[in-house]
């Protein structure tokens, strides 16, 4: 497997589990710092590699009136502060090609949102940045069709690509996980991440917002670890009930600790 090296600190695909985790939205510096601080300590205790995740802009909200985040300038400042304080790599979404150069100055990994996973210009702009690229599998995509997204990045000379499974549309307002997608996407010689929290999302399920079924995060995460993954993606918030984005499918600190311990134990068996 082609391993992905992040900031000369983390190697995804070398057999050691990686957590990509943090609040869905970089809603404040305090929330980012509190969440990162907890997860740094937890991952150290569990011997898990850690990449902090938060988005400065949630460009695909259900409603035009929904909060989108602090914006690029403030959001990147939050990410830079987390990097400086904790010495960890950070990941964030990019939505347009023009954003990539500025974001790549701060973010150690550029993430392509699921809805944009076929956007050639965006994928290749991310590839040309030289940063590792994490591509979310579109809810509308067959796993074997993600090979094209991987190749679009590789065409730029950047082989640092990983894929993330986040569920597949199943009728309206519902997602299911086909665990065959994990080995299918791994066959492209890329590390594969399982997004345990977005996979239980109910897109648009609350009318003007997305819902979620948090009770299924734990069993799906265990199943993914048993099938085989290189990392797990979790949205984590100090108080999910008051999160400004994706609260219904985010984990609090106690829940993520419980889940990661079990996932790590299962991962290490294979």
Secondary structure as UniProt FT lines:
FT   STRAND          4..6
FT   TURN            7..9
FT   STRAND          10..12
FT   STRAND          18..22
FT   HELIX           29..46
FT   STRAND          49..53
FT   TURN            59..60
FT   TURN            64..65
FT   HELIX           72..86
FT   STRAND          89..94
FT   HELIX           97..99
FT   HELIX           100..104
FT   TURN            105..106
FT   STRAND          109..112
FT   HELIX           114..116
FT   TURN            117..118
FT   HELIX           120..128
FT   STRAND          132..136
FT   TURN            139..140
FT   HELIX           143..146
FT   HELIX           147..154
FT   TURN            155..157
FT   STRAND          161..165
FT   STRAND          168..169
FT   TURN            172..173
FT   STRAND          175..176
FT   HELIX           180..186
FT   TURN            187..188
FT   STRAND          191..195
FT   TURN            196..197
FT   HELIX           198..200
FT   STRAND          201..202
FT   TURN            203..206
FT   STRAND          211..212
FT   HELIX           214..216
FT   HELIX           217..227
FT   STRAND          231..236
FT   TURN            238..239
FT   HELIX           240..242
FT   HELIX           247..249
FT   HELIX           253..267
FT   TURN            268..269
//
